Amino acid sequence: MTSTPRPVRKAVFPVAGLGTRFLPATKAIPKEMLPVVDKPVIQYAVEEAREAGIEQFIFVTGRGKHVISDHFDHAYELESQLEGSGKLKALAGLLESLPPNGSVSFTRQQRPLGLGHAVWCARHFVSDEPFAVILPDDLMVGTPGALSQMIKAYNEVGGGIIVAVEEKPREETRRYGVVDPGKWHGNTVEVKGIVEKPAPENAPSTLCVIGRYILPPSIFAQLERMERGAGNEIQLTDGMAKLLGHEPFHAVKTECARYDCGDKVGFLHANIALGLQRPDIAPALRKILASLPK
């Protein structure tokens, strides 16, 4: 019988990127604060983590990202104005979006050295616990959420490393970490190997890692080496690969829709798709979409 692993209580959100693909919009506004319908991308990520039972939220930021910390803090003048004007529903929504007091931490990634380096920057906040990593650019929509599904798998297989994966066309493997799959158990598969951004002809499969991870604290010893990988960056994938054989390693195909909000077309897709799920918006949005020229 599989032993019960240590609970996943902490999540790391790497949000130090410059968002150059969305310039000039991101010249003064972090890309994570761009709205999908009426909520910034980062808020969807935090809500997914809260639904999964995460208790501590660790943001790895860079210069110009103070707006993110402001978003997850009280705005007393705005709250007072909403209360005074009787807009209590809006006020309640604002307050519900805030994580509990004392649950949010921020640290700086002072140099853009890769995702592995960003995760390493959170080591003192994570300490010796297993933890999740959520990339807000990957907006995951489903019930239960992607991280909840991954934690379920994590508990079932006895802990270790869990990554979310998605089938992609072979020509796109050069953009992702790609797993070498073993035996399947439902929507969970054993990982025999993992390689970062392989050429399509060298990819071990078309199961590509997307922006959700559950990691053991032993990953930090691997990232500490500061070894450069693809793109001359410190790759999280390379650190995970070094733990193969030392930690259980599985991948999960979540039952969630994924929208790549780091891409302009993906961002527009997310806005349309989530808008069509909103009863207050969908009828008018459908009329607009139907009226557009083919």
Sequence and secondary structure as in RCSB ss.txt:
>XXXX:A:sequence
MTSTPRPVRKAVFPVAGLGTRFLPATKAIPKEMLPVVDKPVIQYAVEEAREAGIEQFIFVTGRGKHVISDHFDHA
YELESQLEGSGKLKALAGLLESLPPNGSVSFTRQQRPLGLGHAVWCARHFVSDEPFAVILPDDLMVGTPGALSQM
IKAYNEVGGGIIVAVEEKPREETRRYGVVDPGKWHGNTVEVKGIVEKPAPENAPSTLCVIGRYILPPSIFAQLER
MERGAGNEIQLTDGMAKLLGHEPFHAVKTECARYDCGDKVGFLHANIALGLQRPDIAPALRKILASLPK
>XXXX:A:secstr
         EEEEE     GGGTTTTTTS GGGSEETTEEHHHHHHHHHHHTT  EEEEEE TT HHHHHHTS  
HHHHHHHHHTT HHHHHHHHHTS  TT EEEEE  S   HHHHHHTTHHHHTTS EEEE TTEEEE SS HHHHH
HHHHHHHTSSEEEEEEE  GGGGGGSEEEEEEEEETTEEEEEEEEES  GGG S SEEEEEEEEE TTHHHHHTT
    GGGS  HHHHHHTTBTTB EEEE  SSEEEETTSHHHHHHHHHHHHTT TTTHHHHHHHHHHS  
